[in-house]
Amino acid sequence: MEFVLLFVDRKDQPPRAPLYEEMRKFAGELREAGVMRLSAGPLLSEAEAARVKVREGRAFVTDGPFAESREVIAGFFGVDVADRAAAVELAGRCPFARVGTVEVRGGRLMRGGPETGAPQFLLFYQLERGAPLPDEARIRQGMAEMQAFADDLERKGSYLGGGALPPQAPAARVTSHAGRTAVTDGPFAESKEVIAGFALIQAGSRDEAIAIAKTVPHAAWGGIEVREVAQLRR
């Protein structure tokens, strides 16, 4: 079963640079174990992010930081493990769980084309928590539109991977302190928005990534947060 581990941090926290090497080592262990499917992070600060919405054919772009958000996503791992319990156990072993929160979300992951060395960006597909979901026919249509969008990006060499994270699927948040792991099941009242999916893309610049975000079908009924992936030395 496929799951996404979202690394959730408080906005008032400084960069987690001392943790980068531990996270890189942990990611390598997951790859060796054959469970890693997709990963990205760390992400540049929310102050350098943008949010995109398209309403009645008009695109609206808001630069970060975003006052309405108390939390920020610092990165993610996409994994394939036996079940939800195995994903939660893995989250408890993740170094990030010692300093932040690892949110476990079930979903469906897709791999795209190869990396070219161009800057990478995460497009988070957001929905307002508690907003009514479209009817079943509109959901099927939206999924088809999003698949066509991903296919088109892959043909252009911009799509590295992505996933759907159904808001109705049960989520869990995992922290680990002093050797003790705490697991809290969702929903989480502190979050005003829920991430319904994401795409990892490569683009020549932030402006180009925002231009791509304006073409995402989801932007017409939700919002897209554009976050650049930090380029670290290997």
N, C-alpha and C positions, 0 to 999 in steps of 0.2 A: 504494500500500500504506500502511496506517495503522500508526503507531508512537507510543509514548509515551516522552518523554524525562523521566526522573525525576531530579530534582536531589538528589543524595545528599551529605550533609555529615557530618563527624565531630561527635560530641556536644559536644566540648570547645571548639568554635569559637564566637566571639562573633557577634552578629547581623551580617548582610552588608549593612547599610544603604547604604554607598557604591555597592553594585552594583545597587541597585534601579532606578535610572534607566537604566543600561545594559541591563538585562534588559527593561525596558519598551520601550525603543527597538528592541531585537532582536525582541521580540514583534510590534511594529508592522510591522517589515520582513517578517516571516513572513506577517502578515495581508495586506499589500499584494501579496506574491508568490502568495497564494491557497493556501498550504499549511497554515496554522494551522486546526485543527479545534476545539480546546478547550484552555483553560489555567486554572491556578489557582496562586496564590502571591504573595508569600511567605506561609508558614504561621506561626502563632504557635508558641512554643516547645513542646517535648515535655512540659515541666512542666505545661502547661495542657491536655494531651491526656487521652483516656480510652480504655481498651480494653474491649470488650464481648464476652462469650461467653454462649451459651445452651446449657445441658446439661440434658437431661431436663426441658425446659420451664421451667427456672429460669435467670434472667439474672444474670450476675456482671459487675460493673463495677470496673475497677482504674484509679485515677488515675495519671498520669505524674508524674515521669519513670520510664522502665522500665530497670532496671539491666542486664537481659539484652541490651539493644541497644547496640551500639557506634556505630551510625550512625543518622541521622535524615533523613527526607525533608523537603526544604525547599519543594517545589512541583513542578509538572510542566507540560510542553507536550504536547498531542496533535497530531500532524502527519500529513499525507498526502503522501507523496513516492514516487518511482519504485520504490525498492527499499531494502534494508537498508544498502547502501553509501552511498546518498544520505542516509539518516537518520544514519549515523555521521559523515558529513562535516558535516552540519548541527550535530550535537552538538559537533564540534570547533570550530566557529565561535561556539558559545554562550558568552557572557561568563562564565557560571557555571563552565565547564570550567577556567578559570584558577585558581579558588580552591577548588573542590570537584570532584565527579565527576558526570558526566552518564551515567546508565544508560539504554541504548536497549533498549526492549522492544517486540516486535511484538504486535499485538492487534487488537481490533475496538472502534471508538469509536461512541458514540451521543450525539446532541444531544437535550436535553430542552426544557423551556419557557423563557420569557424571565426575565431577572433582575428582581427587584422592589425591590432595595435592602435586603432583609433580610440579616442576617449569613449568610455562606456557610461551609460545612464540607465537608471531604473525609473520606469514609469509605473507608479502605483495607481491602480484603479480604485477610487474611493466612492463610497456611498454614505449618505447621512444615516447614522444609527437610528433605527426606528421608522425610517421612511418606508412607505408601503412598496412592496415588490410588484413589478409588472405582472400581468397575467401570463399564463403558460405559453401562449402563442407568441407574445412579445419577447419572452425569455428565449425561446427557441430561435426567433429571428435575430435577436441580439447576439446569441452565441455564434450563429452562422456569419454575421457581420464581423465579429471579432476574429473568427478563424480566417476569413478572407483577408482581413487587415494583416494578420500575422503572416499569412502566406505571401502577400505582396511585399512586406518588409523583408522576408527571407529571400525572395527573388532578387531584391535590390542589394542584398548582402548586409543589411542593417540589423537583422533580428538574430539574437544570440540564444534566446529562450524565454520562457514565460510560464504562466500558470493561472488557472482559475481557482479561486478560494471561495467557495459558496458561503455567503454570510450566515446561512441557516445551519451550517455544519458546526458541531460542538468544538469549541476551542479550549485550550488550557494554557495557563501561564505558570512558568516554572522558575524558581529562584533557588540558589544553593548557598548557604552560609554556615560556616563552622562545621562543614561536613553533613549538614542536614538539608534535605531537599524538600521544598514546599511546593505543592501543586494546587492551583486555584482554577476551577472551571468557570468558563464565561457564561453570560456576557459580562463585559467589564464597564462599569458605570463611568470610569474616568475617561473613556474614549468617546468622543463625539462622532467620530467617523469609524467606519470599518473598511478594511481593504478587501475588495472583492476579487482581486487578481493583480497581475503585474506583468511587465515585459522588460527584459534586459536587452538593451539595444546598444549599437555603436554608431556614433555620429561625429561629424567633424568639429562641432562646437555646441555650446549650450543653446545658442539660437537655433541651430539645426535640430537639436533634440526637442525644443519647444515647438518648432514647426511640425515635427512628426506627431507630437502629442495632440496638436490641433486636429489631426486627421483620424485619431482613434475614435471609433464609433461610441465607446463608453462616454466620451466627453459630452455627448448630447444629453445624457440622462444622469450622469454623475460628475465627478471631477478627476483630473489627472494630476498627480504630484510628480514633478520631474526632479530627480536627485542624481547628481554626478557621483560616480564611483571614484574614490581616491586612488591615484596611481602610486603604488608602493614599490620600492625596490625589492626584487626577489632575492 
